[in-house]
Amino acid sequence: MLEDTFIWGIFVTDSSKTFPNFFPVGLYTTRELAMQQLESMSKEYNYHLLKMPINKDFSYYHRKSGKLVGMDGIHHEHYHFLDESK
């Protein structure tokens, strides 16, 4: 069913920017396809791999302030190739 369908997104991260500090560079139908692409990408950047549901809102609002502050229920993997401490 489409309600249970996901896409896998690769996002480049940039710690020098404020949230949101990442942007999409590819979307894939399976984790395997996303990982193949991720393994071939430049190691000069850090990446996030997110499993995102299709046709489902995954926004997360702060309970007290009501502000949109992130994502809820998203599988999120970090791939840090770049040493940002330099």
C-alpha positions in Angstrom: 0.0 0.0 0.0 1.2 3.5 -0.8 0.5 4.6 2.8 3.3 2.3 4.0 5.7 3.3 1.2 9.0 5.1 2.0 11.7 6.9 0.1 15.3 7.1 1.1 16.9 10.6 0.9 20.5 11.5 0.9 21.2 14.9 2.3 24.5 16.9 2.4 25.2 18.5 5.8 26.9 21.7 6.6 27.6 22.4 10.3 28.5 26.0 9.6 24.8 26.8 8.9 22.0 27.0 11.3 19.0 24.5 11.2 18.1 23.4 8.7 21.8 22.7 7.9 21.2 20.0 5.3 19.8 19.8 1.9 18.7 16.9 -0.4 20.9 15.6 -3.2 19.1 12.3 -4.1 16.0 10.3 -3.5 15.8 6.5 -3.8 13.2 3.8 -3.6 15.4 1.4 -1.6 18.1 1.7 1.1 20.3 -0.4 -1.1 20.2 2.0 -4.0 20.8 4.9 -1.7 23.8 3.2 -0.1 25.3 2.4 -3.5 25.1 6.1 -4.4 26.3 7.2 -1.0 29.4 5.0 -1.3 30.3 6.6 -4.6 29.9 10.2 -3.4 32.7 12.6 -2.4 34.1 12.1 1.1 34.6 15.8 1.4 31.2 16.2 2.9 29.1 14.7 5.6 25.7 13.1 4.7 22.5 12.1 6.3 20.4 9.2 5.1 16.7 9.5 5.9 13.9 7.0 5.5 10.8 9.2 4.9 7.2 8.1 4.5 5.2 9.1 1.5 1.8 10.7 2.0 2.4 11.2 5.7 3.2 14.3 7.7 6.3 13.8 9.9 6.7 17.4 11.2 7.4 17.8 14.9 6.0 20.8 16.9 7.3 21.9 20.3 4.7 21.1 22.8 4.8 24.4 24.7 5.7 26.9 22.0 3.9 25.3 19.1 6.9 26.0 16.8 8.0 23.5 14.1 11.3 22.2 15.4 12.1 19.0 13.5 11.0 15.7 12.2 9.2 12.9 14.1 9.3 9.2 13.4 12.1 9.4 10.8 14.8 6.8 10.5 18.0 8.9 10.3 21.6 7.7 9.7 24.7 9.9 9.8 27.7 9.4 7.6 30.5 11.7 8.7 33.5 11.5 6.4 34.7 15.1 6.9 36.5 16.0 10.1 34.8 19.3 11.0 37.1 20.0 13.9 39.9 21.3 11.6 
